[in-house]
Amino acid sequence: MTKKDYILIANAVREAWEEYENDYYPEQEALYKVVECLCSALGSENPSFNRELFTRMAVGDKPDHINFI
């Protein structure tokens, strides 16, 4: 995969995230879990994969009520 692919995936997650970013919903936790799983999978395929950057691109800063990542 290329950087372009990672950006495409992060943008797709961001689009879903924006539906819930102003309010707390269980869906936010589910999206964070998806991001966590994607980071693990993408990182295992590419040792240069930047988990922190991908997470920020996908969902921004983690709200305090989310307990993982």
Backbone atoms as SQL, in Angstrom:
CREATE TABLE atoms (id INTEGER PRIMARY KEY, chain TEXT, resi INTEGER, resn TEXT, atom TEXT, x REAL, y REAL, z REAL);
INSERT INTO atoms VALUES
  (1, 'A', 1, 'MET', 'N', 0.838, -1.172, 0.000),
  (2, 'A', 1, 'MET', 'CA', 0.000, 0.000, 0.000),
  (3, 'A', 1, 'MET', 'C', 0.885, 1.239, 0.000),
  (4, 'A', 2, 'THR', 'N', 0.334, 2.288, -0.516),
  (5, 'A', 2, 'THR', 'CA', 1.074, 3.544, -0.581),
  (6, 'A', 2, 'THR', 'C', 0.461, 4.561, 0.387),
  (7, 'A', 3, 'LYS', 'N', 1.153, 5.664, 0.547),
  (8, 'A', 3, 'LYS', 'CA', 0.638, 6.751, 1.388),
  (9, 'A', 3, 'LYS', 'C', -0.736, 7.192, 0.900),
  (10, 'A', 4, 'LYS', 'N', -0.918, 7.203, -0.407),
  (11, 'A', 4, 'LYS', 'CA', -2.205, 7.584, -1.000),
  (12, 'A', 4, 'LYS', 'C', -3.328, 6.666, -0.497),
  (13, 'A', 5, 'ASP', 'N', -3.039, 5.371, -0.381),
  (14, 'A', 5, 'ASP', 'CA', -4.034, 4.415, 0.116),
  (15, 'A', 5, 'ASP', 'C', -4.371, 4.688, 1.585),
  (16, 'A', 6, 'TYR', 'N', -3.341, 4.972, 2.383),
  (17, 'A', 6, 'TYR', 'CA', -3.572, 5.260, 3.796),
  (18, 'A', 6, 'TYR', 'C', -4.422, 6.509, 3.966),
  (19, 'A', 7, 'ILE', 'N', -4.165, 7.512, 3.166),
  (20, 'A', 7, 'ILE', 'CA', -4.948, 8.747, 3.223),
  (21, 'A', 7, 'ILE', 'C', -6.398, 8.473, 2.840),
  (22, 'A', 8, 'LEU', 'N', -6.610, 7.668, 1.816),
  (23, 'A', 8, 'LEU', 'CA', -7.957, 7.301, 1.391),
  (24, 'A', 8, 'LEU', 'C', -8.726, 6.623, 2.530),
  (25, 'A', 9, 'ILE', 'N', -8.081, 5.686, 3.206),
  (26, 'A', 9, 'ILE', 'CA', -8.723, 4.972, 4.318),
  (27, 'A', 9, 'ILE', 'C', -9.008, 5.934, 5.465),
  (28, 'A', 10, 'ALA', 'N', -8.030, 6.757, 5.828),
  (29, 'A', 10, 'ALA', 'CA', -8.221, 7.707, 6.926),
  (30, 'A', 10, 'ALA', 'C', -9.360, 8.677, 6.616),
  (31, 'A', 11, 'ASN', 'N', -9.444, 9.132, 5.388),
  (32, 'A', 11, 'ASN', 'CA', -10.520, 10.052, 5.012),
  (33, 'A', 11, 'ASN', 'C', -11.888, 9.384, 5.087),
  (34, 'A', 12, 'ALA', 'N', -11.963, 8.104, 4.747),
  (35, 'A', 12, 'ALA', 'CA', -13.233, 7.381, 4.844),
  (36, 'A', 12, 'ALA', 'C', -13.669, 7.261, 6.301),
  (37, 'A', 13, 'VAL', 'N', -12.722, 6.964, 7.185),
  (38, 'A', 13, 'VAL', 'CA', -13.050, 6.899, 8.608),
  (39, 'A', 13, 'VAL', 'C', -13.450, 8.281, 9.117),
  (40, 'A', 14, 'ARG', 'N', -12.749, 9.311, 8.684),
  (41, 'A', 14, 'ARG', 'CA', -13.054, 10.689, 9.102),
  (42, 'A', 14, 'ARG', 'C', -14.483, 11.059, 8.717),
  (43, 'A', 15, 'GLU', 'N', -14.903, 10.661, 7.532),
  (44, 'A', 15, 'GLU', 'CA', -16.262, 10.964, 7.086),
  (45, 'A', 15, 'GLU', 'C', -17.291, 10.343, 8.033),
  (46, 'A', 16, 'ALA', 'N', -17.061, 9.097, 8.432),
  (47, 'A', 16, 'ALA', 'CA', -17.968, 8.447, 9.384),
  (48, 'A', 16, 'ALA', 'C', -17.888, 9.124, 10.749),
  (49, 'A', 17, 'TRP', 'N', -16.667, 9.487, 11.158),
  (50, 'A', 17, 'TRP', 'CA', -16.469, 10.131, 12.462),
  (51, 'A', 17, 'TRP', 'C', -17.219, 11.453, 12.568),
  (52, 'A', 18, 'GLU', 'N', -17.226, 12.220, 11.505),
  (53, 'A', 18, 'GLU', 'CA', -17.834, 13.545, 11.538),
  (54, 'A', 18, 'GLU', 'C', -19.329, 13.499, 11.825),
  (55, 'A', 19, 'GLU', 'N', -19.950, 12.355, 11.595),
  (56, 'A', 19, 'GLU', 'CA', -21.368, 12.215, 11.932),
  (57, 'A', 19, 'GLU', 'C', -21.592, 12.256, 13.443),
  (58, 'A', 20, 'TYR', 'N', -20.559, 11.897, 14.216),
  (59, 'A', 20, 'TYR', 'CA', -20.719, 11.740, 15.660),
  (60, 'A', 20, 'TYR', 'C', -19.810, 12.636, 16.482),
  (61, 'A', 21, 'GLU', 'N', -18.992, 13.467, 15.854),
  (62, 'A', 21, 'GLU', 'CA', -17.959, 14.172, 16.600),
  (63, 'A', 21, 'GLU', 'C', -18.480, 15.210, 17.589),
  (64, 'A', 22, 'ASN', 'N', -19.661, 15.734, 17.421),
  (65, 'A', 22, 'ASN', 'CA', -20.169, 16.763, 18.325),
  (66, 'A', 22, 'ASN', 'C', -20.896, 16.203, 19.538),
  (67, 'A', 23, 'ASP', 'N', -21.216, 14.945, 19.515),
  (68, 'A', 23, 'ASP', 'CA', -21.919, 14.300, 20.613),
  (69, 'A', 23, 'ASP', 'C', -21.259, 12.961, 20.897),
  (70, 'A', 24, 'TYR', 'N', -21.468, 12.464, 22.108),
  (71, 'A', 24, 'TYR', 'CA', -20.944, 11.136, 22.427),
  (72, 'A', 24, 'TYR', 'C', -21.959, 10.083, 22.020),
  (73, 'A', 25, 'TYR', 'N', -21.511, 9.135, 21.283),
  (74, 'A', 25, 'TYR', 'CA', -22.318, 7.993, 20.879),
  (75, 'A', 25, 'TYR', 'C', -21.466, 6.742, 21.016),
  (76, 'A', 26, 'PRO', 'N', -22.074, 5.591, 21.264),
  (77, 'A', 26, 'PRO', 'CA', -21.302, 4.343, 21.269),
  (78, 'A', 26, 'PRO', 'C', -20.574, 4.122, 19.932),
  (79, 'A', 27, 'GLU', 'N', -21.109, 4.726, 18.880),
  (80, 'A', 27, 'GLU', 'CA', -20.477, 4.588, 17.567),
  (81, 'A', 27, 'GLU', 'C', -19.069, 5.180, 17.560),
  (82, 'A', 28, 'GLN', 'N', -18.835, 6.234, 18.378),
  (83, 'A', 28, 'GLN', 'CA', -17.487, 6.802, 18.458),
  (84, 'A', 28, 'GLN', 'C', -16.508, 5.752, 18.948),
  (85, 'A', 29, 'GLU', 'N', -16.870, 5.020, 19.987),
  (86, 'A', 29, 'GLU', 'CA', -15.990, 3.981, 20.498),
  (87, 'A', 29, 'GLU', 'C', -15.763, 2.906, 19.442),
  (88, 'A', 30, 'ALA', 'N', -16.801, 2.565, 18.707),
  (89, 'A', 30, 'ALA', 'CA', -16.658, 1.562, 17.656),
  (90, 'A', 30, 'ALA', 'C', -15.704, 2.050, 16.569),
  (91, 'A', 31, 'LEU', 'N', -15.815, 3.320, 16.196),
  (92, 'A', 31, 'LEU', 'CA', -14.909, 3.864, 15.178),
  (93, 'A', 31, 'LEU', 'C', -13.469, 3.897, 15.675),
  (94, 'A', 32, 'TYR', 'N', -13.265, 4.226, 16.941),
  (95, 'A', 32, 'TYR', 'CA', -11.908, 4.191, 17.483),
  (96, 'A', 32, 'TYR', 'C', -11.363, 2.768, 17.456),
  (97, 'A', 33, 'LYS', 'N', -12.195, 1.794, 17.749),
  (98, 'A', 33, 'LYS', 'CA', -11.750, 0.400, 17.700),
  (99, 'A', 33, 'LYS', 'C', -11.375, 0.024, 16.271),
  (100, 'A', 34, 'VAL', 'N', -12.146, 0.475, 15.294),
  (101, 'A', 34, 'VAL', 'CA', -11.818, 0.223, 13.886),
  (102, 'A', 34, 'VAL', 'C', -10.455, 0.833, 13.559),
  (103, 'A', 35, 'VAL', 'N', -10.232, 2.061, 14.002),
  (104, 'A', 35, 'VAL', 'CA', -8.952, 2.726, 13.751),
  (105, 'A', 35, 'VAL', 'C', -7.817, 1.943, 14.409),
  (106, 'A', 36, 'GLU', 'N', -8.029, 1.493, 15.630),
  (107, 'A', 36, 'GLU', 'CA', -7.014, 0.709, 16.334),
  (108, 'A', 36, 'GLU', 'C', -6.681, -0.567, 15.560),
  (109, 'A', 37, 'CYS', 'N', -7.698, -1.254, 15.072),
  (110, 'A', 37, 'CYS', 'CA', -7.483, -2.488, 14.300),
  (111, 'A', 37, 'CYS', 'C', -6.793, -2.195, 12.964),
  (112, 'A', 38, 'LEU', 'N', -7.210, -1.132, 12.307),
  (113, 'A', 38, 'LEU', 'CA', -6.551, -0.743, 11.055),
  (114, 'A', 38, 'LEU', 'C', -5.077, -0.423, 11.291),
  (115, 'A', 39, 'CYS', 'N', -4.779, 0.291, 12.352),
  (116, 'A', 39, 'CYS', 'CA', -3.392, 0.639, 12.663),
  (117, 'A', 39, 'CYS', 'C', -2.553, -0.618, 12.882),
  (118, 'A', 40, 'SER', 'N', -3.097, -1.577, 13.586),
  (119, 'A', 40, 'SER', 'CA', -2.370, -2.823, 13.815),
  (120, 'A', 40, 'SER', 'C', -2.112, -3.556, 12.500),
  (121, 'A', 41, 'ALA', 'N', -3.147, -3.657, 11.675),
  (122, 'A', 41, 'ALA', 'CA', -3.003, -4.368, 10.400),
  (123, 'A', 41, 'ALA', 'C', -2.060, -3.640, 9.453),
  (124, 'A', 42, 'LEU', 'N', -2.240, -2.335, 9.321),
  (125, 'A', 42, 'LEU', 'CA', -1.407, -1.568, 8.396),
  (126, 'A', 42, 'LEU', 'C', 0.038, -1.493, 8.885),
  (127, 'A', 43, 'GLY', 'N', 0.215, -1.412, 10.191),
  (128, 'A', 43, 'GLY', 'CA', 1.560, -1.384, 10.752),
  (129, 'A', 43, 'GLY', 'C', 2.301, -2.698, 10.561),
  (130, 'A', 44, 'SER', 'N', 1.568, -3.804, 10.589),
  (131, 'A', 44, 'SER', 'CA', 2.227, -5.097, 10.382),
  (132, 'A', 44, 'SER', 'C', 2.656, -5.279, 8.929),
  (133, 'A', 45, 'GLU', 'N', 1.994, -4.590, 8.012),
  (134, 'A', 45, 'GLU', 'CA', 2.342, -4.663, 6.595),
  (135, 'A', 45, 'GLU', 'C', 3.435, -3.676, 6.202),
  (136, 'A', 46, 'ASN', 'N', 3.564, -2.605, 6.972),
  (137, 'A', 46, 'ASN', 'CA', 4.522, -1.560, 6.615),
  (138, 'A', 46, 'ASN', 'C', 5.191, -1.041, 7.888),
  (139, 'A', 47, 'PRO', 'N', 6.470, -1.379, 8.092),
  (140, 'A', 47, 'PRO', 'CA', 7.148, -0.937, 9.307),
  (141, 'A', 47, 'PRO', 'C', 7.278, 0.583, 9.418),
  (142, 'A', 48, 'SER', 'N', 7.110, 1.301, 8.328),
  (143, 'A', 48, 'SER', 'CA', 7.194, 2.764, 8.346),
  (144, 'A', 48, 'SER', 'C', 5.838, 3.422, 8.590),
  (145, 'A', 49, 'PHE', 'N', 4.792, 2.618, 8.739),
  (146, 'A', 49, 'PHE', 'CA', 3.449, 3.155, 8.956),
  (147, 'A', 49, 'PHE', 'C', 3.428, 3.989, 10.229),
  (148, 'A', 50, 'ASN', 'N', 2.869, 5.190, 10.149),
  (149, 'A', 50, 'ASN', 'CA', 2.819, 6.112, 11.276),
  (150, 'A', 50, 'ASN', 'C', 1.430, 6.052, 11.914),
  (151, 'A', 51, 'ARG', 'N', 1.325, 5.261, 12.960),
  (152, 'A', 51, 'ARG', 'CA', 0.053, 5.037, 13.644),
  (153, 'A', 51, 'ARG', 'C', -0.543, 6.334, 14.183),
  (154, 'A', 52, 'GLU', 'N', 0.280, 7.177, 14.800),
  (155, 'A', 52, 'GLU', 'CA', -0.213, 8.416, 15.393),
  (156, 'A', 52, 'GLU', 'C', -0.767, 9.368, 14.335),
  (157, 'A', 53, 'LEU', 'N', -0.052, 9.495, 13.242),
  (158, 'A', 53, 'LEU', 'CA', -0.508, 10.376, 12.161),
  (159, 'A', 53, 'LEU', 'C', -1.807, 9.860, 11.558),
  (160, 'A', 54, 'PHE', 'N', -1.876, 8.556, 11.305),
  (161, 'A', 54, 'PHE', 'CA', -3.088, 7.968, 10.737),
  (162, 'A', 54, 'PHE', 'C', -4.283, 8.220, 11.666),
  (163, 'A', 55, 'THR', 'N', -4.084, 8.010, 12.967),
  (164, 'A', 55, 'THR', 'CA', -5.172, 8.202, 13.921),
  (165, 'A', 55, 'THR', 'C', -5.634, 9.643, 13.936),
  (166, 'A', 56, 'ARG', 'N', -4.697, 10.587, 13.949),
  (167, 'A', 56, 'ARG', 'CA', -5.074, 12.010, 13.919),
  (168, 'A', 56, 'ARG', 'C', -5.814, 12.355, 12.638),
  (169, 'A', 57, 'MET', 'N', -5.386, 11.797, 11.515),
  (170, 'A', 57, 'MET', 'CA', -6.070, 12.074, 10.240),
  (171, 'A', 57, 'MET', 'C', -7.472, 11.487, 10.234),
  (172, 'A', 58, 'ALA', 'N', -7.631, 10.322, 10.838),
  (173, 'A', 58, 'ALA', 'CA', -8.922, 9.638, 10.799),
  (174, 'A', 58, 'ALA', 'C', -9.929, 10.216, 11.780),
  (175, 'A', 59, 'VAL', 'N', -9.493, 10.483, 13.011),
  (176, 'A', 59, 'VAL', 'CA', -10.459, 10.900, 14.028),
  (177, 'A', 59, 'VAL', 'C', -10.019, 12.100, 14.852),
  (178, 'A', 60, 'GLY', 'N', -8.893, 12.679, 14.558),
  (179, 'A', 60, 'GLY', 'CA', -8.435, 13.836, 15.316),
  (180, 'A', 60, 'GLY', 'C', -7.940, 13.433, 16.684),
  (181, 'A', 61, 'ASP', 'N', -8.034, 14.336, 17.629),
  (182, 'A', 61, 'ASP', 'CA', -7.610, 14.049, 18.993),
  (183, 'A', 61, 'ASP', 'C', -8.641, 13.175, 19.678),
  (184, 'A', 62, 'LYS', 'N', -8.148, 12.246, 20.484),
  (185, 'A', 62, 'LYS', 'CA', -9.025, 11.309, 21.177),
  (186, 'A', 62, 'LYS', 'C', -9.784, 12.015, 22.299),
  (187, 'A', 63, 'PRO', 'N', -11.120, 11.942, 22.297),
  (188, 'A', 63, 'PRO', 'CA', -11.879, 12.496, 23.418),
  (189, 'A', 63, 'PRO', 'C', -11.562, 11.726, 24.706),
  (190, 'A', 64, 'ASP', 'N', -11.701, 12.384, 25.846),
  (191, 'A', 64, 'ASP', 'CA', -11.379, 11.756, 27.121),
  (192, 'A', 64, 'ASP', 'C', -12.211, 10.520, 27.438),
  (193, 'A', 65, 'HIS', 'N', -13.415, 10.438, 26.898),
  (194, 'A', 65, 'HIS', 'CA', -14.276, 9.301, 27.230),
  (195, 'A', 65, 'HIS', 'C', -13.940, 8.034, 26.450),
  (196, 'A', 66, 'ILE', 'N', -12.981, 8.086, 25.538),
  (197, 'A', 66, 'ILE', 'CA', -12.554, 6.903, 24.801),
  (198, 'A', 66, 'ILE', 'C', -11.321, 6.346, 25.511),
  (199, 'A', 67, 'ASN', 'N', -11.358, 5.078, 25.891),
  (200, 'A', 67, 'ASN', 'CA', -10.319, 4.517, 26.741),
  (201, 'A', 67, 'ASN', 'C', -9.255, 3.703, 26.024),
  (202, 'A', 68, 'PHE', 'N', -9.264, 3.622, 24.717),
  (203, 'A', 68, 'PHE', 'CA', -8.229, 2.871, 24.043),
  (204, 'A', 68, 'PHE', 'C', -7.575, 3.697, 22.959),
  (205, 'A', 69, 'ILE', 'N', -6.551, 3.158, 22.352),
  (206, 'A', 69, 'ILE', 'CA', -5.617, 3.742, 21.382),
  (207, 'A', 69, 'ILE', 'C', -4.630, 4.617, 22.107);
